């Protein structure tokens, strides 16, 4: 008799317990904090710039060129002479081509007077300048630009960097580096507007880009290919005569569209030009040449070789 009663009682107990357990579980689940949904962040791949085409070494030892880096290239991008074109080097006053472009891009008045101040004095290398601070040398900005480009005066370049933007030289150097980036000068860095700082660095390939860009400014072309000029920074107190630091601009055998020289010890003697040789417009970059006349000598040997090549082809 007991066995027959035990089974119905067992199932009755189960029937009472299971609904209660379900209620407790439901209550616990309702009170438990809901875990936030799991999200997966997919990192966007950084675009990888396409590698620049490698310019092959094209060196002719018989020419006896002494510059450490050399690039001669035509407007179509065909290299004619190429030696260590991607070596980063200090570029000295070649920097001033970038300085000039930044000034002109800023659209500041070229007629505004600019006075040379004590802060324009070269405290790094103690280079000389005839723009005397004690006499408050003052010129129009256009003339200051000309003195900086043509005769490579460092006080003039410093004054341009100081007076172009409200933020002074730091803002100017930032603008120089932005301009370099816009031109695709990926291996170039600028630290000051004069080129006295050895941290102004570039490559022969990048300087071709800068020379092409600079030659698109009519005023830069005009100034850098002018042989000499006179200015009066002291009112009626006398005239200063300046000559272009590149003697080739006064040589009738050369047809130059752009020219800039540079020198500091770590950069050696440098020369960047755009010249018409044998009927072709060529960009010429010569960096880290050992002597003051070496870039001119290298340029002359290159020109004679190129003209002989063209004569041979036409003959």
Backbone bond lengths (Angstrom), bond angles and torsions (degrees), N, CA, C in turn:
res aa  C-N    CA-C-N  psi(-1)  N-CA   C-N-CA  omega(-1)  CA-C   N-CA-C  phi
1 X - - - 1.457 - - 1.510 110.02 -
2 X 1.341 116.67 -42.37 1.450 120.11 179.64 1.509 111.39 -62.22
3 X 1.284 116.48 -38.14 1.462 118.82 -176.61 1.513 111.42 -66.02
4 X 1.278 118.12 -32.57 1.460 120.70 -178.23 1.507 111.15 -75.01
5 X 1.351 119.28 -26.57 1.460 122.21 178.74 1.542 112.64 -83.33
6 X 1.347 115.34 -28.96 1.484 118.87 -174.11 1.533 112.11 -64.20
7 X 1.291 118.73 -36.18 1.466 121.06 -176.18 1.520 112.42 -68.17
8 X 1.342 120.02 -48.00 1.474 118.83 177.30 1.509 111.95 -61.19
9 X 1.342 118.95 -38.06 1.461 121.08 178.99 1.530 110.99 -64.24
10 X 1.306 117.32 -38.31 1.481 121.89 -179.49 1.525 110.46 -61.78
11 X 1.344 116.04 -48.20 1.457 119.32 -179.48 1.523 111.93 -67.95
12 X 1.347 116.12 -29.56 1.460 118.87 176.87 1.521 110.68 -66.65
13 X 1.320 116.38 -40.77 1.477 120.33 178.45 1.514 110.53 -63.12
14 X 1.308 116.17 -42.81 1.474 119.92 179.08 1.520 110.20 -61.60
15 X 1.315 116.00 -41.75 1.464 120.93 -177.94 1.510 111.09 -63.04
16 X 1.355 116.61 -33.08 1.464 119.62 179.75 1.520 112.22 -79.45
17 X 1.320 118.41 -36.13 1.471 122.88 -174.48 1.510 111.91 -76.68
18 X 1.311 119.51 -43.03 1.472 122.18 -173.96 1.516 112.05 -60.74
19 X 1.349 120.84 -47.71 1.467 119.22 177.56 1.516 112.28 -60.04
20 X 1.344 117.79 -37.34 1.465 121.19 179.49 1.526 110.75 -64.59
21 X 1.336 115.89 -42.39 1.466 119.74 179.37 1.521 110.62 -64.04
22 X 1.320 115.36 -38.51 1.459 118.80 179.53 1.518 110.84 -65.30
23 X 1.366 116.04 -38.16 1.458 119.56 178.50 1.519 111.04 -64.84
24 X 1.336 116.50 -43.03 1.475 120.33 179.32 1.520 110.30 -62.36
25 X 1.349 116.41 -44.11 1.473 120.07 -179.75 1.520 110.71 -62.82
26 X 1.345 116.22 -41.99 1.461 119.95 179.88 1.514 110.63 -64.50
27 X 1.380 116.98 -40.82 1.456 121.14 178.77 1.519 110.91 -64.35
28 X 1.329 117.52 -43.00 1.465 122.21 179.39 1.528 110.82 -63.20
29 X 1.354 114.37 -42.26 1.466 118.52 -178.69 1.521 110.76 -65.86
30 X 1.336 116.28 -38.02 1.453 119.76 -179.19 1.518 111.41 -67.15
31 X 1.397 116.86 -33.54 1.449 120.65 -177.77 1.528 112.65 -83.59
32 X 1.311 117.13 -20.75 1.464 120.52 -176.27 1.523 110.00 -69.33
33 X 1.338 118.00 140.09 1.473 120.09 177.96 1.516 110.95 -64.60
34 X 1.320 113.57 140.62 1.459 119.25 -179.22 1.525 109.91 -82.92
35 X 1.280 116.73 127.45 1.465 120.76 179.67 1.518 109.59 -69.73
36 X 1.346 116.94 136.76 1.471 118.77 179.70 1.509 110.69 -63.81
37 X 1.310 115.43 150.62 1.463 117.81 -179.84 1.520 110.32 -64.75
38 X 1.283 116.40 143.81 1.458 122.33 179.92 1.520 108.77 -81.48
39 X 1.330 115.28 121.84 1.467 119.64 178.69 1.516 109.08 -113.57
40 X 1.265 116.01 145.65 1.462 121.65 -179.91 1.517 109.11 -113.04
41 X 1.337 115.50 121.02 1.463 120.47 179.09 1.514 108.88 -92.39
42 X 1.301 115.04 124.76 1.458 120.51 179.11 1.515 108.18 -99.11
43 X 1.315 117.20 114.22 1.464 121.18 -179.70 1.522 109.91 -69.08
44 X 1.347 114.45 131.93 1.454 119.66 177.89 1.524 109.06 -77.41
45 X 1.272 116.05 133.21 1.457 120.15 -179.73 1.521 109.91 -69.86
46 X 1.355 116.64 132.56 1.461 121.44 176.69 1.518 108.85 -72.11
47 X 1.334 116.75 127.38 1.465 117.83 -179.87 1.520 110.65 -60.73
48 X 1.268 116.65 134.26 1.462 122.43 179.25 1.524 107.76 -97.72
49 X 1.358 116.31 119.04 1.470 117.04 -179.05 1.512 111.23 -62.73
50 X 1.314 114.31 145.14 1.453 118.26 178.14 1.522 109.88 -65.51
51 X 1.314 117.50 136.76 1.456 119.16 -179.98 1.520 111.35 -63.11
52 X 1.337 114.31 141.99 1.462 118.00 178.19 1.516 109.89 -68.79
53 X 1.312 117.14 144.09 1.458 118.80 176.61 1.521 109.76 -61.23
54 X 1.283 115.95 134.90 1.456 120.85 -178.32 1.525 109.65 -75.81
55 X 1.328 115.44 124.69 1.456 119.85 175.11 1.523 107.54 -83.41
56 X 1.312 117.83 118.57 1.465 119.56 -177.31 1.522 111.38 -69.92
57 X 1.317 115.40 151.33 1.463 120.58 175.41 1.530 109.04 -67.03
58 X 1.309 114.90 126.47 1.464 120.84 175.61 1.527 106.33 -129.25
59 X 1.311 116.56 94.22 1.463 121.76 -173.64 1.523 109.00 -123.52
60 X 1.315 115.45 132.34 1.462 121.31 177.40 1.523 108.50 -115.89
61 X 1.333 117.12 97.23 1.471 119.82 -176.28 1.523 113.49 -56.71
62 X 1.320 117.07 -29.12 1.466 118.98 -175.94 1.526 112.46 -65.63
63 X 1.345 117.61 -18.78 1.456 119.80 178.68 1.526 111.96 -74.74
64 X 1.310 116.62 -21.55 1.462 120.55 176.84 1.511 114.42 66.18
65 X 1.337 117.65 38.28 1.466 120.90 -179.96 1.524 110.07 -78.09
66 X 1.324 116.14 139.29 1.464 119.98 -172.11 1.528 114.33 -104.15
67 X 1.326 118.83 -12.41 1.465 120.88 -178.37 1.523 110.68 -67.26
68 X 1.330 116.22 143.36 1.462 120.32 -176.06 1.528 112.34 -73.26
69 X 1.320 117.11 -37.36 1.471 121.94 175.60 1.515 108.33 -123.61
70 X 1.339 115.25 133.38 1.465 120.34 -177.79 1.520 108.91 -140.06
71 X 1.323 115.43 136.18 1.456 119.43 171.47 1.522 108.82 -143.69
72 X 1.315 115.45 123.16 1.467 122.67 172.14 1.522 105.63 -120.86
73 X 1.324 117.11 121.83 1.461 120.53 -171.88 1.525 109.17 -144.98
74 X 1.332 116.69 144.59 1.465 119.08 -179.11 1.524 110.76 -90.34
75 X 1.320 116.46 179.47 1.454 121.27 -174.95 1.523 112.75 -68.58
76 X 1.324 117.32 -21.75 1.463 120.81 177.94 1.524 111.95 -84.08
77 X 1.329 116.67 -2.06 1.454 120.54 -179.96 1.513 114.19 87.75
78 X 1.328 117.25 14.25 1.468 120.17 179.10 1.520 109.89 -87.76
79 X 1.339 117.78 117.04 1.464 119.55 179.57 1.522 111.30 -72.07
80 X 1.315 115.99 141.15 1.456 122.13 179.16 1.520 110.25 -110.30
81 X 1.340 115.41 -37.11 1.461 121.60 174.23 1.521 106.20 -143.10
82 X 1.326 116.90 130.27 1.462 120.11 -175.79 1.519 110.35 -145.49
83 X 1.311 115.19 123.09 1.466 121.22 -179.90 1.524 108.97 -141.87
84 X 1.313 116.07 115.51 1.473 123.10 176.19 1.531 110.63 49.22
85 X 1.311 114.15 55.01 1.465 120.46 -172.12 1.524 113.61 -77.45
86 X 1.343 117.66 -13.09 1.463 120.16 -179.44 1.520 112.71 -110.33
87 X 1.297 118.07 9.60 1.466 121.15 175.85 1.522 109.26 -72.03
88 X 1.335 116.34 124.89 1.469 120.05 175.47 1.524 109.07 -76.80
89 X 1.330 115.11 130.87 1.457 120.48 -178.28 1.529 109.81 -142.39
90 X 1.334 117.91 153.02 1.462 119.59 168.70 1.527 109.50 -61.47
91 X 1.329 116.75 145.04 1.470 119.25 -173.09 1.529 113.33 -118.89
92 X 1.342 117.21 2.30 1.462 121.33 174.48 1.534 110.65 51.29
93 X 1.337 116.82 -134.52 1.468 120.21 -172.31 1.515 114.40 -77.27
94 X 1.317 118.67 -0.94 1.470 119.05 168.63 1.528 108.32 -57.56
95 X 1.342 115.32 -25.63 1.469 123.04 175.31 1.520 112.03 -49.40
96 X 1.323 117.48 -34.32 1.463 121.00 -171.98 1.531 112.80 -64.93
97 X 1.331 118.28 -19.67 1.466 119.14 172.64 1.529 110.25 -64.01
98 X 1.335 116.75 -41.47 1.462 120.06 176.32 1.513 110.52 -66.85
99 X 1.331 117.02 -40.14 1.467 121.19 177.40 1.524 110.57 -56.34
100 X 1.318 116.44 -45.31 1.468 120.61 -178.61 1.522 111.19 -64.08
101 X 1.323 117.43 -42.72 1.469 119.77 -179.91 1.519 111.32 -63.04
102 X 1.328 117.27 -40.87 1.463 120.25 -179.21 1.527 110.20 -65.39
103 X 1.329 117.78 -40.58 1.463 120.85 177.66 1.529 110.24 -60.70
104 X 1.322 117.19 -47.32 1.457 120.14 -177.37 1.524 111.73 -69.96
105 X 1.326 117.45 -35.05 1.464 120.36 176.65 1.532 111.46 -63.87
106 X 1.340 116.38 -31.22 1.465 120.61 -177.73 1.525 112.09 -72.25
107 X 1.335 116.68 -13.86 1.469 122.09 177.58 1.524 112.67 57.25
108 X 1.336 117.11 32.82 1.463 120.48 173.98 1.527 108.38 -76.34
109 X 1.314 116.14 158.38 1.456 120.59 -177.73 1.528 110.76 -64.92
110 X 1.320 116.05 127.03 1.460 120.23 177.58 1.521 111.27 -82.71
111 X 1.329 117.49 -10.13 1.461 121.48 178.39 1.528 112.14 -92.59
112 X 1.320 117.30 -10.42 1.461 121.13 -177.77 1.528 110.34 -66.32
113 X 1.338 117.64 135.36 1.467 119.40 177.70 1.529 111.66 -71.21
114 X 1.317 115.80 138.71 1.467 122.78 178.26 1.525 107.12 -124.26
115 X 1.332 116.18 125.39 1.463 121.69 -178.61 1.532 109.86 -103.88
116 X 1.309 115.84 135.68 1.459 121.85 178.21 1.527 108.69 -76.92
117 X 1.341 116.38 125.95 1.458 122.06 -176.80 1.526 111.28 -114.45
118 X 1.316 114.97 172.26 1.461 120.60 -179.68 1.523 111.84 -57.43
119 X 1.328 116.98 -35.57 1.467 118.94 -178.50 1.523 112.95 -70.27
120 X 1.331 117.34 -7.67 1.464 120.49 175.58 1.532 111.89 -89.37
121 X 1.311 117.27 -4.97 1.463 120.90 178.30 1.526 109.87 -67.45
122 X 1.316 116.97 137.97 1.462 122.13 179.25 1.523 109.45 -76.80
123 X 1.332 115.86 102.94 1.461 121.31 177.82 1.526 112.06 -92.05
124 X 1.334 116.77 -5.16 1.458 120.84 -176.95 1.527 111.96 -89.46
125 X 1.335 116.49 -47.97 1.466 120.45 -176.43 1.533 112.18 -123.52
126 X 1.335 115.49 -3.12 1.463 121.23 176.10 1.529 111.76 57.63
127 X 1.338 115.31 41.92 1.462 119.88 176.69 1.530 109.72 -70.52
128 X 1.304 115.35 155.21 1.455 121.08 -176.86 1.526 111.64 -89.54
129 X 1.333 114.31 157.69 1.451 120.95 175.70 1.523 107.93 -153.17
130 X 1.317 116.14 143.75 1.465 120.30 176.10 1.523 112.06 -89.28
131 X 1.328 116.63 -1.86 1.462 120.50 173.42 1.526 107.21 -84.00
132 X 1.316 115.29 93.97 1.459 120.67 -169.54 1.524 112.03 -78.00
133 X 1.318 113.76 133.00 1.460 120.45 -179.66 1.520 110.63 -75.02
134 X 1.322 117.61 -38.27 1.463 120.73 -177.57 1.526 112.25 -68.20
135 X 1.335 116.59 -16.49 1.460 120.49 177.87 1.531 111.63 -107.68
136 X 1.340 115.99 9.46 1.480 121.86 176.89 1.522 111.37 51.76
137 X 1.325 115.72 54.28 1.467 120.60 178.85 1.526 109.71 -52.93
138 X 1.337 116.09 128.49 1.466 121.39 -176.37 1.517 109.38 -135.44
139 X 1.322 115.11 130.76 1.460 122.20 178.01 1.522 108.99 -138.94
140 X 1.320 116.04 161.85 1.464 118.81 169.65 1.525 108.82 -64.87
141 X 1.335 115.52 150.55 1.464 118.88 -178.53 1.532 111.26 -56.29
142 X 1.322 117.63 -35.97 1.468 120.74 178.03 1.531 110.54 -59.45
143 X 1.329 117.04 -40.91 1.460 121.03 179.21 1.524 111.49 -71.33
144 X 1.317 116.31 -37.59 1.465 119.86 176.94 1.529 109.67 -61.94
145 X 1.325 115.63 -41.25 1.465 120.47 177.17 1.525 110.51 -61.94
146 X 1.318 116.88 -41.48 1.459 120.88 -179.27 1.526 111.41 -65.56
147 X 1.330 116.89 -43.55 1.465 120.46 179.61 1.529 110.41 -64.70
148 X 1.335 116.73 -37.52 1.466 120.11 179.52 1.518 111.70 -67.72
149 X 1.332 116.79 -42.32 1.466 120.06 -176.47 1.522 112.34 -78.20
150 X 1.328 116.82 -47.04 1.453 120.61 -171.04 1.528 112.48 -76.94
151 X 1.339 115.66 -46.78 1.462 118.37 -177.82 1.516 112.22 -105.27
152 X 1.338 116.78 2.29 1.468 123.87 175.77 1.527 112.69 61.21
153 X 1.328 116.69 35.69 1.461 120.67 -179.83 1.528 110.35 -69.82
154 X 1.327 115.66 127.17 1.466 119.93 -174.54 1.520 112.98 -79.21
155 X 1.323 117.95 -32.93 1.464 118.90 176.15 1.521 110.53 -65.38
156 X 1.311 116.44 -37.17 1.461 119.78 177.99 1.523 110.47 -63.39
157 X 1.336 116.91 -45.75 1.467 120.16 179.85 1.520 111.25 -64.63
158 X 1.329 116.62 -38.31 1.460 120.52 178.04 1.524 110.85 -63.03
159 X 1.338 116.87 -42.51 1.463 120.47 179.73 1.527 111.33 -63.71
160 X 1.327 116.78 -36.74 1.463 119.85 176.33 1.527 110.26 -62.70
161 X 1.325 116.72 -44.77 1.456 120.15 179.25 1.515 112.50 -65.65
162 X 1.306 116.94 -32.08 1.470 121.85 -178.19 1.519 112.90 -76.36
163 X 1.337 118.15 -32.41 1.467 120.60 -169.12 1.525 115.13 -106.72
164 X 1.315 118.99 -3.66 1.473 119.55 -174.22 1.521 112.66 -77.13
165 X 1.340 117.58 -41.09 1.465 121.67 -177.04 1.531 110.25 -120.52
166 X 1.340 117.80 152.02 1.468 119.86 176.45 1.537 112.57 -57.36
167 X 1.306 117.06 -29.63 1.463 120.60 -179.94 1.515 114.77 -80.42
168 X 1.345 117.25 4.08 1.454 120.21 176.04 1.518 113.60 68.33
169 X 1.326 115.70 -151.47 1.460 120.71 -174.97 1.529 113.95 -63.19
170 X 1.341 120.02 -40.02 1.480 118.13 177.98 1.527 112.25 -57.62
171 X 1.334 116.67 -42.89 1.468 119.72 178.50 1.523 110.23 -66.51
172 X 1.320 116.54 -35.30 1.464 120.26 -179.71 1.523 110.80 -66.74
173 X 1.327 116.95 -44.33 1.466 120.14 179.77 1.524 110.55 -64.40
174 X 1.327 117.29 -38.17 1.467 120.06 175.11 1.528 110.53 -58.73
175 X 1.328 116.09 -42.70 1.465 120.16 179.65 1.525 111.03 -65.64
176 X 1.320 117.47 -35.67 1.466 120.98 176.94 1.522 110.91 -61.35
177 X 1.325 116.20 -45.08 1.469 119.72 -178.53 1.522 111.89 -71.34
178 X 1.335 117.62 -32.35 1.463 119.37 175.05 1.525 110.21 -67.21
179 X 1.308 116.64 -40.05 1.464 120.58 178.24 1.526 110.35 -63.45
180 X 1.324 116.50 -42.69 1.462 120.14 178.15 1.527 110.73 -60.10
181 X 1.335 116.65 -43.44 1.463 119.98 178.89 1.521 110.94 -63.17
182 X 1.326 116.97 -40.61 1.463 120.76 -180.00 1.525 111.70 -64.38
183 X 1.324 116.57 -29.35 1.468 120.98 179.21 1.523 112.52 -85.41
184 X 1.333 117.24 -1.31 1.463 120.38 -179.03 1.516 113.06 77.70
185 X 1.335 116.88 22.92 1.465 121.14 178.75 1.528 108.86 -85.05
186 X 1.321 115.70 73.74 1.465 121.26 -170.22 1.520 113.50 -71.42
187 X 1.310 118.19 -18.50 1.465 121.09 -177.58 1.527 111.66 -107.09
188 X 1.326 117.32 21.84 1.461 121.42 -175.82 1.520 111.10 -118.81
189 X 1.337 116.09 143.94 1.454 122.68 175.68 1.522 108.16 -139.25
190 X 1.340 115.65 140.77 1.460 120.63 179.19 1.513 109.59 -120.09
191 X 1.335 115.84 136.97 1.457 121.70 -177.29 1.518 113.11 -119.46
192 X 1.338 118.03 -18.52 1.453 120.87 177.43 1.528 108.89 -160.03
193 X 1.351 118.08 163.09 1.469 120.05 -174.56 1.518 114.91 -83.31
194 X 1.344 118.16 -6.25 1.464 120.55 -175.16 1.521 113.46 -96.36
195 X 1.337 116.60 -32.72 1.462 120.77 -172.45 1.512 112.52 96.42
196 X 1.337 117.55 -2.07 1.457 120.54 178.29 1.521 112.01 -68.39
197 X 1.308 116.76 -30.04 1.459 121.39 179.01 1.522 109.59 -75.11
198 X 1.332 116.30 123.84 1.462 120.52 -179.84 1.510 113.95 -66.34
199 X 1.339 117.13 -7.73 1.463 120.33 177.87 1.523 112.84 -83.95
200 X 1.308 117.93 -0.34 1.471 120.58 168.16 1.524 106.85 -77.33
201 X 1.314 116.84 105.96 1.460 120.44 -174.14 1.521 110.85 -128.28
202 X 1.332 114.69 153.68 1.461 119.99 177.47 1.524 108.24 -162.90
203 X 1.320 115.00 -174.08 1.460 122.50 177.09 1.527 108.53 -126.79
204 X 1.313 115.96 165.24 1.461 119.36 177.44 1.527 110.78 -60.49
205 X 1.319 117.14 -39.13 1.468 120.10 -179.73 1.524 111.37 -64.96
206 X 1.331 117.01 -43.66 1.459 119.76 178.83 1.525 111.71 -66.08
207 X 1.325 116.67 -35.48 1.464 119.34 -178.05 1.525 111.78 -70.54
208 X 1.316 117.85 -25.68 1.465 119.82 171.83 1.537 108.96 -63.40
209 X 1.319 117.06 -42.28 1.469 120.61 177.70 1.525 110.62 -61.83
210 X 1.330 116.28 -42.38 1.461 119.52 -179.27 1.525 111.06 -67.67
211 X 1.325 117.12 -40.46 1.465 120.41 179.98 1.523 110.77 -64.21
212 X 1.320 117.15 -42.30 1.466 120.08 178.33 1.524 110.61 -62.21
213 X 1.332 116.48 -42.79 1.463 119.58 179.95 1.520 110.47 -65.81
214 X 1.327 117.75 -43.72 1.460 121.23 -178.27 1.524 111.58 -63.33
215 X 1.320 116.21 -34.11 1.468 119.28 -178.20 1.525 112.61 -72.14
216 X 1.324 117.15 -9.42 1.466 119.56 176.52 1.529 111.66 -80.52
217 X 1.348 117.58 -7.39 1.462 122.52 177.19 1.532 107.75 -98.10
218 X 1.316 116.07 115.56 1.469 119.95 -176.36 1.522 111.96 -58.63
219 X 1.326 117.48 -38.53 1.462 120.15 -177.61 1.532 110.93 -67.35
220 X 1.323 117.62 -38.13 1.466 120.11 178.14 1.519 110.37 -66.34
221 X 1.327 116.60 -42.15 1.474 119.19 176.79 1.520 110.62 -59.22
222 X 1.329 115.91 -45.59 1.463 120.30 -177.10 1.534 111.22 -63.41
223 X 1.326 116.50 -48.70 1.462 120.06 -175.99 1.522 111.66 -65.20
224 X 1.339 116.48 -46.75 1.466 118.84 -171.60 1.519 112.91 -72.90
225 X 1.317 117.84 -13.44 1.465 119.95 178.81 1.531 111.77 -110.15
226 X 1.335 117.14 8.49 1.458 121.83 175.17 1.524 109.34 -83.42
227 X 1.324 116.55 135.00 1.458 120.59 -175.26 1.513 114.07 -74.47
228 X 1.323 117.48 -38.98 1.467 120.69 -177.96 1.516 109.88 -161.36
229 X 1.351 114.99 163.34 1.462 120.45 -178.65 1.522 108.94 -157.60
230 X 1.330 115.62 164.81 1.459 122.03 176.78 1.522 109.20 -127.33
231 X 1.338 115.56 143.24 1.459 121.28 176.73 1.522 108.47 -137.25
232 X 1.328 115.20 161.24 1.465 121.26 178.05 1.528 109.20 -125.94
233 X 1.322 116.96 85.58 1.469 119.47 -176.22 1.521 114.40 -78.89
234 X 1.346 118.04 -7.15 1.462 121.13 -176.43 1.524 111.60 -118.79
235 X 1.310 116.41 31.74 1.456 119.46 -179.21 1.515 110.27 68.50
236 X 1.318 115.75 -118.11 1.460 120.64 179.43 1.530 111.59 -92.05
237 X 1.295 116.22 13.58 1.466 119.44 -174.44 1.502 114.99 -88.08
238 X 1.312 119.44 23.51 1.453 120.99 175.74 1.519 112.58 114.18
239 X 1.319 114.48 164.44 1.463 122.78 -176.56 1.517 110.06 -112.95
240 X 1.344 116.39 138.68 1.465 122.05 174.07 1.523 108.79 -103.12
241 X 1.313 115.39 132.68 1.468 121.49 179.63 1.531 108.75 -104.77
242 X 1.318 116.26 126.84 1.464 121.45 -179.70 1.520 109.87 -118.77
243 X 1.324 114.94 143.51 1.466 121.49 176.14 1.523 109.52 -120.26
244 X 1.312 116.50 148.83 1.459 121.72 178.33 1.528 109.34 -64.74
245 X 1.325 116.26 135.98 1.469 120.50 -178.71 1.525 112.54 -71.41
246 X 1.331 117.60 -11.67 1.466 120.73 175.79 1.527 108.81 -102.96
247 X 1.327 118.31 107.73 1.473 119.36 -177.75 1.518 113.70 -65.48
248 X 1.331 118.33 -15.60 1.467 120.38 -178.52 1.524 112.62 -66.71
249 X 1.344 117.29 -20.87 1.473 118.92 179.29 1.525 110.58 -68.85
250 X 1.339 116.96 -19.44 1.464 120.71 179.15 1.530 111.84 -100.87
251 X 1.335 115.78 5.91 1.460 121.03 -178.75 1.529 109.20 -96.66
252 X 1.339 118.13 119.90 1.468 119.70 -176.80 1.531 113.92 -66.30
253 X 1.328 117.13 -13.55 1.466 119.67 178.19 1.529 112.24 -77.20
254 X 1.314 116.33 -11.16 1.459 120.71 -177.35 1.528 110.37 -110.46
255 X 1.339 115.06 141.14 1.464 122.32 175.82 1.533 106.75 -121.32
256 X 1.323 115.45 93.62 1.461 121.55 -172.76 1.518 111.81 -99.99
257 X 1.329 114.17 140.33 1.459 121.04 174.63 1.518 110.77 -103.85
258 X 1.322 116.83 -24.05 1.465 122.44 -177.82 1.520 108.09 -156.73
259 X 1.331 116.54 146.92 1.458 119.79 -179.42 1.522 110.02 -155.93
260 X 1.327 116.29 138.25 1.478 120.35 171.73 1.516 109.03 -156.47
261 X 1.332 114.78 132.94 1.460 121.47 176.12 1.523 109.83 -104.22
262 X 1.322 115.97 168.06 1.458 120.14 175.59 1.510 111.48 -162.53
263 X 1.329 114.66 149.91 1.471 119.32 174.45 1.519 110.83 -160.32
264 X 1.317 116.17 128.35 1.461 126.30 155.50 1.520 104.81 -140.69
265 X 1.314 116.56 163.23 1.468 119.08 -172.54 1.524 113.10 -53.88
266 X 1.353 117.02 -47.15 1.459 119.18 -175.52 1.520 113.35 -74.62
267 X 1.333 117.34 -16.46 1.469 120.75 179.26 1.516 112.21 -93.33
268 X 1.338 117.07 -21.10 1.448 119.31 -171.23 1.526 109.60 70.28
269 X 1.316 116.18 -168.78 1.465 120.93 179.11 1.524 108.87 -88.93
270 X 1.328 115.56 130.61 1.469 121.47 -173.89 1.531 110.07 -126.47
271 X 1.315 114.81 152.86 1.460 120.62 177.82 1.522 109.08 -150.76
272 X 1.323 115.40 130.44 1.466 122.27 174.82 1.523 107.32 -124.45
273 X 1.322 116.43 129.71 1.465 120.77 -179.66 1.522 110.22 -142.28
274 X 1.349 113.37 159.91 1.455 121.10 163.43 1.512 105.54 -124.66
275 X 1.324 115.46 121.89 1.463 120.29 -171.68 1.517 110.74 -138.46
276 X 1.313 115.09 148.67 1.463 121.18 173.67 1.527 107.61 -92.83
277 X 1.325 115.56 115.92 1.467 121.60 179.85 1.516 108.09 -130.13
278 X 1.313 115.98 125.91 1.464 119.50 -179.36 1.510 113.52 59.32
279 X 1.320 116.23 32.03 1.463 119.99 178.85 1.513 114.66 81.90
280 X 1.335 118.07 3.22 1.466 121.18 179.98 1.521 110.42 -117.09
281 X 1.334 116.44 140.37 1.452 121.04 173.90 1.518 108.37 -84.29
282 X 1.321 116.37 120.92 1.460 122.19 -175.67 1.524 110.79 -123.09
283 X 1.319 115.12 145.12 1.458 121.24 169.52 1.525 107.59 -96.97
284 X 1.334 116.44 132.72 1.461 121.92 -176.23 1.527 108.23 -127.13
285 X 1.319 116.54 124.45 1.458 122.34 178.40 1.519 108.40 -125.37
286 X 1.325 116.06 124.85 1.464 122.69 177.88 1.524 107.57 -127.87
287 X 1.327 117.19 117.21 1.460 121.46 -176.15 1.525 111.20 -121.68
288 X 1.325 114.00 146.32 1.468 122.48 174.42 1.529 111.64 55.38
289 X 1.313 114.39 56.60 1.461 120.25 174.75 1.524 108.13 -90.19
290 X 1.320 118.34 144.73 1.475 120.41 -168.07 1.529 115.61 -74.70
291 X 1.328 118.88 -27.49 1.457 120.06 -175.39 1.504 112.51 -125.59
292 X 1.337 116.06 163.85 1.462 120.97 -177.02 1.516 111.93 -60.78
293 X 1.328 117.26 -35.88 1.465 121.37 -179.11 1.530 112.78 -93.66
294 X 1.319 116.77 -4.30 1.470 119.40 -175.11 1.524 113.89 -60.88
295 X 1.343 120.37 -44.18 1.462 118.73 179.37 1.530 112.49 -61.88
296 X 1.339 116.70 -36.78 1.457 120.08 177.86 1.524 109.91 -66.19
297 X 1.337 116.26 -42.44 1.459 119.78 178.07 1.519 112.00 -63.24
298 X 1.338 116.87 -44.62 1.462 120.27 177.16 1.529 111.16 -60.65
299 X 1.329 116.57 -42.54 1.471 120.82 -179.52 1.523 111.08 -62.73
300 X 1.315 115.92 -42.46 1.464 119.68 -178.71 1.523 111.18 -65.65
301 X 1.328 116.78 -42.36 1.473 119.81 178.19 1.523 110.71 -64.49
302 X 1.325 117.28 -39.38 1.455 120.13 177.25 1.528 111.14 -63.57
303 X 1.321 116.64 -44.97 1.461 119.45 -178.85 1.530 111.54 -62.08
304 X 1.310 116.80 -45.18 1.468 119.40 -179.59 1.524 111.11 -64.03
305 X 1.332 116.47 -39.01 1.470 119.78 178.61 1.529 110.45 -65.39
306 X 1.329 116.64 -44.05 1.464 120.23 -179.51 1.525 111.08 -64.88
307 X 1.315 116.79 -40.55 1.463 119.34 178.75 1.523 111.51 -67.50
308 X 1.333 116.55 -35.36 1.478 119.10 177.86 1.519 110.74 -68.88
309 X 1.346 117.12 -36.28 1.453 120.78 177.32 1.519 110.67 -62.60
310 X 1.339 115.50 -43.63 1.457 118.90 -179.56 1.512 111.02 -67.72
311 X 1.341 117.00 -38.01 1.458 120.43 178.65 1.536 110.22 -63.84
312 X 1.342 114.19 -39.47 1.470 117.86 179.03 1.503 112.40 -65.33
313 X 1.365 115.86 -37.21 1.465 119.22 179.98 1.520 110.67 -70.24
314 X 1.344 116.38 -40.55 1.459 118.52 -178.39 1.507 112.07 -73.55
315 X 1.353 116.06 -25.63 1.476 118.69 178.31 1.491 111.60 -79.01
